[in-house]
Amino acid sequence: MGVTVFRGLHPQLRPQAARLYWEAFGGKLGRVLGPDERALAFFQRVIRIDLCFAAVDETGQLIGVAGYKTPAGSFAGGSWSDLAAIYGRWGGRWRGGLLWALSREVDNDRFLIDGICVARAHRGKGIGTLLLAALYQEAAERGYRSIRLDVIKDNWRARALYERQGFLPTRTDQLGVLRYLFGFAASTTMVRPLQIRGE
C-alpha cells in the first residue's frame, strides 16, 4: 500500500484528523472533553492544519497525523474562547483550567511533538515511523538539537516505538488527583537528540 506524508493538512481532511486524534487520545481526555460529539466538534474547530504532517493512502484517506508545537501555537491546542464556543462559558472555563494544569509547560530548547496518531487498521505498518521522520526533519530545519514528546506511562506499545527511534526517558510526572479525571496516572517525557546539518 502506498503512503505519502504531506506537510500540513488539507482542509477537507480536518474531520478525519479530529476523529483520529480523538480515537488516539479520547481515553485520557474523555472525561474532560467528552462526550464524543462535542470533543469532535472542538478538535475540528481548533486543529491547526499548518502545524502537522499527514499520512495519506493511495485512496486519499487520512491514516495518520503528527502534530507539533511552536511559539505561535500548537496542533490541537485551542483557546478559552474555543472551549466556550463548544462547551459553554462555564463548561469551557473548568475544562480550560484542567487542560492548562495538564500541559502548561513550555520548552524553548526542544521541538515539541503535540500528538502522533495512526488509524487502528494501519498500526504496526510503519506509519508512525514515517511521521516521526518528518518531525525530525522539521525540527532540524528549525534549528533544534533535540525533539521531545510525552507518553502515558502505561502505553508500552508507543513507548517501545519511541525507544527504537532513539528516544530516552528523562522524567516521569505523576498526575496525583487529576488521574481520576484524565484516565492515566503518570506520563513520561522522552527526548531524542537530532543531527543538525553541517555539524
N, C-alpha and C positions, 0 to 999 in steps of 0.2 A: 504494500500500500504506500503510495506516495504522500509524503507530508512536507509542507512548506511552512517555514517560520517567517512571519512578517513582523516588521517593526510597526507598532501601533495596531489599532483595531478598527476594522471597517464599521461605520455607524450601524449598519444593518445587523451586525453580529452582537450588538450590545445586549439584547435579551438573552442570547445564548451564553454570553460571558457572565451575566448576572446569575444565570442558573448554574453554570459550572462552579462559580465562586461559592454560591450558597450550598451546593452539593458537597463541596470540599470543607467548608468552614461552618456550616449550619450546626454541626454537632457541638461546637464550642460557643456559638453565638445565638443559638436558637431561643434560649430563654430571655435574651435581651432584645434581639431584633425580630423574633417571630411575631405572629405566625408567618407561614411561608409567603403568602401573597404580599404582605407588607414588606417583608425582607427583600423579595424580588423587586418590588417597586422601588425600594430605597436604593438597591445596588444599580438598577437600570438608570436611576437618576444621577448617581454620584460617580460612577465609573469614569475615570479619565482615559479616553481612548488613545491619548498620546504618551501615556506612561506605562506601556506594557509591550509584550511580544505575544503574538497569537500563532498557534499551530493549527493549520487548516489542512484537511484531507483533500483528495482529488475531486470530491463532490462539492467542495466549498463549505463543508461543515466545520465548525469550530470544535476542535478536540482537545485543546489545551491553551492555557493562558498563564503568563507570568507577569505580575505587576511589580513596580518598584516605586521608591520614594525619592523625591528631590526636594531642595529647599522651596520649590514652587508648589509642592503638593504631593499627594500620593494616589496610587491607582484606585483604591477603594476607600478613601477616607471620608469625604463629605464634610459638611459643616453643621453647626447647630441649626441653621435655617433649613437645611436639607432634612434633618431629623424631624423638625417641627412640621414640615410640609407633609411628611408621611405619617407621623405618629401623634400629631397634635402638639400644642405648646408644652403642656406638662409632660406628656409622654416623651417628647423629644428631649426635654431638659434632663430627666433622670437617666435616660439611655445615654445621652451625651456624657454625663458625669461618669458613668461606669466605663464607657469606652475610653474616655480620657485617662482614667485610672489604669486601664489595661495597656495603653500604648502611648503614654505621654513622653517617653524618652526620645530625644533627638540625638543622632550620631552624625557628626560632621566629618568624621575621619574615614568612615567605611560606607560603601554603597549598600543601601538597604533594600532588601527584597520585600515586597509587600504581597506575598502570597503566590504560590505556584499551584495550579490545579489542572488535572487531566481527567477527561471523561472516563467513567468507570470501565467502559468497554475497551479502552485503549491503554489502560495502565499496564506496566510491565513490558511495554513495546519500545522504550527508549525516547518517548515524547518528552518526559521530564528532563532527560539529559540534553536534548536539543534546546529546550528552553533555557536551561542553565547556561549552556554555551553562549547563547545570545546575550544573556545577562552579563556574563564575564566580559564579553567584548564591549558592551555598552559601558560598563564600569571602567574598564581600562581606557576607553576613548575619552571618558570624562576625567581621567587622571587619578582615579582611586587606586590605592595599593592593596586594598582588601575588600571583600564582599561579605555581607552579614545577613543572616536570617535567624528567625526564631521558630522552633519546632516544639509542639506539645511533647512533653516528656515521654508519654506512652505511645507515641506514633513511631513505632520501631521501624516500620517499612520505609517511611520518609527519611528517618534518621540514617538508616543503612545506606540509602542512595546518597545522601549528603556526605557521609563519611567516605564512600567510594570516590566521590568527587573531590576529596581533599579538605572538606570542612572539618574543623576541630571544635569541640565544645569549649566554651570559655567560662560559662557560668550557668547556673540553674536558679530561676526565681520561683519561689512559692507564692501562690495566689492568696493563701490564707482563707478568710471567709468568702472571698469572691469566687472560690471554686464552686460554691453551690449555685451560683448564677451562670458561670461560664462553662460548666461541664468538664473542666480539667483542673488538676491540682497544681501543676507546675509547667513551666516552659524553659527550654534550654536554648541559650544563644550559641550559635555556631558561626565561625569565621573561617574564610578561605583566603590565603594570600593570592595576589594577582601579579602576573608578569606584565610590566609596563614596557611598551615598545621602546627600543633604543637603549635599554638598560642591560 
